[in-house]
Amino acid sequence: MAQLWINETEVEIEDGSKIVDAIEEAGVPIGCSNGVCGTCEIQVTEGMENLSELNDEEKDLGMEGNKRLGCQCDIKSGTVKITF
């Protein structure tokens, strides 16, 4: 099980699964769920290497550095800490 920390709250998630349901439950707004609108932008403060690579939708919206779209991320394993 991977650990996702969302604004100081820990959520366990199956390795290799999407984080969208966990972040939506924590209050991250999810608009389109397909990477087009950008409302679910998150800041990864730790563990970027434990997330899937940037996809084309994220690149099209200019995600770089520690910015990601929550609806597009898979957590591979380990610990990831995010804020929104």
Buried (B, 14 or more C-beta within 10 A) or exposed (E): EBBBBBEEEEBEBEEEBBBBBBBBEBEBEBEEBEBEBBBBBBEBEEBBEBBBEBBEBBEEBEBEEEBBBBBBBBBBBBEBBBEB
